[in-house]
Each structure stands twice: as C-alpha cells, then as structure tokens.
C-alpha cells in the first residue's frame, strides 16, 4: 500500500496550467499552516514559471508567525494593488475566496485548502483541491511533494510540520490518517531546534496587559465564556486569549471579541463536543460579513456600522442567545440577551 495517495495525474494537471513566461503570486491569510503551504507550493512551481512569490492580506504580528518567517526564511510581502499588478497568475492556499474581501476580486488558477466548503460560496479556479477531512493544508502539500519526489529541505520540512502541529493543535483537534503520515514523514527532515524556538515565541511582553483586562471582563455563561476586549492593537491577541480560556476546567467553548481598525473581530473556540463553532459563527454573523471556520475554531469580522449603535458585547450576547434557545445552552435575559453567571471579578452578577 502506498504511503500517500497517488496524485500523479492530478498534480500534472495543476502544473500544466503554468508556463515559463508566467508570473505567479501565491496569496495567503498568514498563519503557520498558510505560510508553510505557500512555501511548499512555491517549491513545487518555482522552476515551472518565470517567477513565483508569496503575499499575505493580513497584518502579521503574532510572535510565532514572525519567528517562523524569520527563522525559516519565508519571503512574504503584504498584498497591495501595485504588487498584484506585477503578476498574471494567482494561487490561493489554506483559504477560499470568500474568506477575505481581497481574495474575492481575484481570478485564481489554483486553490488548495482544507477548510469546510460552503454551498453559498462556491470556490472557482482552474485547479481546485479542497479537502475538509484534512486537519491542515500542510498535510496536503506534503502529499504533493512526496508524489513529485521532492525531498523537503530542513526549513520547508520544519514549516510544514509546524503548520500541521498548529492547525491540529498537536492532534487535539480534528485530523485524519494523512495528517499523521505527513507529520511522521516530515520528522525525517525537520530541524527540531528551529521548531522549538518558533513554538516558544508565543507572546509579546506588551500583551500581558490584555490578560489582566480579560480576567476582569470575562463573562462565564454556563460551560462557556465570552470576553469583549474593546480596542486592541492586533486581532492576534484575541486568538491568544481565546485559546487560553479554552484551557480552563469546565470551559468547553469561548468567544473573545475586540475592535480593530473600525471592525468588530470575533474569535470562536470550542472543544468540538457540544458546539460547532464554525456553524455558530456563520449563524451569528454570516449575513453581516465574513464568518465561519471549523467545528473547534472560527472567526467573524464585521464593520461597526452593522451593529446599530449597540454595545458590541451586548450585540454578541444577544445573537448568541438567539441561536441557542433550542438547546437551552444560554437562557434569555432582559438587557443583555443572556444570563451572565458572573464576572470573574464579581463586579457584575
């Protein structure tokens, strides 16, 4: 039995889309899985086209992402119209066009992803492989490298291994056999010291103030939690806090939100047992802006003018109550839409 799927015909179909005169730009919403996948696709195609580069649409500020880019030498640029104008073909990895407004404007030659498909947002490209069964797009790209007999160098192998590690949360989130096989295969080539250094670069010292604020503002809602952080320097701190609160005993889901650049950013995390956070995000905010994700992790982002002058925390809790009345997870209450059992500081009962 082959170690991975036989993708020879599929990959040749993808490669035939390109010629030596093409200038290819690989687009990502930068996180470890996206960065690693883009790095791998660049390795696959760099001799097939005139030039290939990577561009990200988001601000990169998380320390582990910055450490990954620096230590693994990933040459990514911020996407701008002048940059995009220099390229005639585009690929998208670890995302789908509806995940970001900047993606929706572009005609893609290639889309490679593992996020859930949405019927209302069909992805279109000349070549598509979207496999929601995979825990990470890095696993898919590892399969591609293997089928092409491309042995990943230490930097690429370390990037792909870290991409799998983060998106499966060290195999605590959803994964399948391919993720395990890819991880095992990459351990032959990676640099453990580099990986260790990246993993330990999780927090900035200036973020400590946000933890203190979050402890004071958190609302415990049965077996869940909700925190509105107000204005934040970066949405990345919301992700860090959402991951943190999920580690608290008897907390099975949480919603951490904040305002960044005149948008309300909402991060969802769950243990995957009681709530589907991707569906929850879509049901709460799908008609207002980009919203969705996996069963255990999701995100929504909407313009502040969509919340009708309501306090963001009140707005979120009311929407949460509306979709949870059937299962009676959170009980309606006049004023803020849910019964906030208590705040950690005891200031609000």
Phi, psi and omega in degrees: 000135181292149182294314176241174173301152172275108185249018186304312182293316181298314184293323177297323177299319179293314184295328180295345178289345188243152176228171184296342182269352185284145173246114189252134175242123178265122184257143180215156162261100198297122165210176186304318181294318180293316179299315181294318181295319178296319178300319180291317179295323176298319178297322181291322191255355191294335176267356181266346183230170179293316178206152178218134182221169180240137177224141180248150182262343184257165173280131181260112182225346179296132184302323181292324176294316179295319178295321179297314180298317183288311186286329182259004173056054180266112186274083179252143181241154175287131180291128175223158177304317178299323178293312181301326182294343180278355185237150181248350176224151186223144174234152179232127179235144178060029177199168172234157187306327183282356181285341180206139181304325181292335178284327185295338184275354191249141173269116186265142171277323185224137170229123177234124187201169177228005180284156180301144177277148176237126182300326182284348179231068181294134179275137179235135177193167178291329178222125182227133163224109177240115185235093182294347178287340181280142178283339182207144173294333177301327177294318178298315180291329175296319175302317181297314179300316181299315180295332179269004182057034176262114178279120182291135175291175184300318183292315180294316180298320179295319179298312182295320179296319178291325176299316178293317181301315184286317185286336174264359185049056182055042178066027171266337175266183182300135176204170174225187186299327181296322178298318179294315180297317180296316179300313180298317180298317183291336180295346177287339191238345189282169176253106185297329180290321176296316179299317179301318182294321179292314182300324183280355179264068186261326189234151170262146179301323182290350178278348183301327180298329181290326177297315179300316180295319182297322179297327181280332189258350186296138173250126177268126186237084183065241179265018180231180180211149176223136179225127170253121189265357186072211180285136178232152180291329182208141175298342182299327180294330177294321177295314180301314182292321179297318177296321182295311185295334179290345180275355181283137181304133178071011170259115183256349176203157175207157177231119180241127186229161177191171181253129178217125179053049176063022175234147172269117180255128183235123180252131181247136174223145179206165180275356178083359184265323187248318184239144169266105188291329177297314178293322179299314179299316181294318180292325182285320192227005187304327182275356184254344182171184179301127181202132178152187180153210182269176178298326185257347182210136182205174184207148173222149178216125182218151179293144181298334181288354179275352186257011169055046177061013175279147175299133185307319180297317178298318181299314181295313183294324178295316179295321178297316179298321183299324183267356183248003184296325182297316183272355177057034177291319180228127186271137180298148179209135181301139175109294185242003173090342178214162173274109175276108187304313174186158169266151185301326182276359176076006184287332182231128181258000000 
